[in-house]
Amino acid sequence: MRTLEERMRALEDVEEIKQLKARYAAACDNNYDADAIAALFTQDAVWDGGSLGKAEGREKIRKFFRHAPGFFPFAIHNVMNPVIEVDGDRATAQWYLLQPATMAKENQAVWLSAAYRDDYVRVDGKWMFKHLKVMANFLTPYEAGWAKRRFV
């Protein structure tokens, strides 16, 4: 049986990871603020967006997100339903994403639905992303919806 102190630490860790994810979403929704996003990742982190792209290392993540507004000039990242597992200075999480967005090509309103699979590490007392993976369920035109057209 864990001590009260251990249980409190686990709750604090989960809350800190939720705040980290919220800062990530806010930076993405702030015109993909590349510097703010990169600061949330370890030096050797991986951002893996599947068909959206992949960047390995903090500087490549920063470079990747500098170009993101050229593809998605508007996005609202609604992240929800986290399942977070903490093991010492490492953690994993699964999240769902439902994102209204605008694709720059043809100024098209779209819906993006995905699942995140994240790995985190505590660095100097602060939780950071080690690996973030996006697994898209659909990216569909707003007008058509996912039942008629699952991917743009």
SULQUIZI-V553419 format. One record per residue. N is the residue number from 0. RES is the residue in one letter. PSI is psi in radians with two decimals (NA if undefined). Layout:
n=<N	N>
res=<RES	RES>
psi=<PSI	PSI>
This chain:
n=<0	1	2	3	4	5	6	7	8	9	10	11	12	13	14	15	16	17	18	19	20	21	22	23	24	25	26	27	28	29	30	31	32	33	34	35	36	37	38	39	40	41	42	43	44	45	46	47	48	49	50	51	52	53	54	55	56	57	58	59	60	61	62	63	64	65	66	67	68	69	70	71	72	73	74	75	76	77	78	79	80	81	82	83	84	85	86	87	88	89	90	91	92	93	94	95	96	97	98	99	100	101	102	103	104	105	106	107	108	109	110	111	112	113	114	115	116	117	118	119	120	121	122	123	124	125	126	127	128	129	130	131	132	133	134	135	136	137	138	139	140	141	142	143	144	145	146	147	148	149	150	151>
res=<M	R	T	L	E	E	R	M	R	A	L	E	D	V	E	E	I	K	Q	L	K	A	R	Y	A	A	A	C	D	N	N	Y	D	A	D	A	I	A	A	L	F	T	Q	D	A	V	W	D	G	G	S	L	G	K	A	E	G	R	E	K	I	R	K	F	F	R	H	A	P	G	F	F	P	F	A	I	H	N	V	M	N	P	V	I	E	V	D	G	D	R	A	T	A	Q	W	Y	L	L	Q	P	A	T	M	A	K	E	N	Q	A	V	W	L	S	A	A	Y	R	D	D	Y	V	R	V	D	G	K	W	M	F	K	H	L	K	V	M	A	N	F	L	T	P	Y	E	A	G	W	A	K	R	R	F	V>
psi=<2.31	2.66	2.88	-0.70	-0.74	-0.71	-0.70	-0.74	-0.74	-0.75	-0.73	-0.70	-0.80	-0.77	-0.70	-0.66	-0.68	-0.73	-0.65	-0.81	-0.68	-0.68	-0.67	-0.88	-0.75	-0.71	-0.68	-0.74	-0.19	1.00	0.65	1.14	1.68	-0.69	-0.75	-0.70	-0.88	-0.61	-0.28	-0.11	2.62	2.87	-0.65	0.39	2.88	2.27	2.03	1.81	0.28	-2.15	-0.24	-0.30	3.00	2.46	2.31	2.11	2.54	-0.76	-0.63	-0.56	-0.78	-0.83	-0.74	-0.83	-0.30	-0.49	-0.21	-0.71	-0.36	-0.34	-0.78	1.51	-0.24	2.36	2.51	1.91	1.82	1.74	2.45	3.00	0.91	2.48	1.87	2.25	2.13	2.35	1.56	-2.11	0.29	2.67	2.76	2.74	2.68	2.39	2.76	2.63	2.29	2.02	1.92	2.44	2.98	2.23	2.31	-0.70	2.07	0.23	0.90	2.21	2.35	2.84	2.36	2.25	2.35	2.95	2.45	2.47	1.96	2.53	2.41	2.71	2.64	2.13	2.08	0.75	0.07	2.32	2.39	2.75	2.32	-0.67	2.20	2.17	2.27	2.20	1.81	2.38	-0.72	2.68	1.77	2.60	2.45	-0.81	-0.65	-0.66	2.88	-0.35	-0.54	-0.61	1.75	-0.67	2.43	NA>
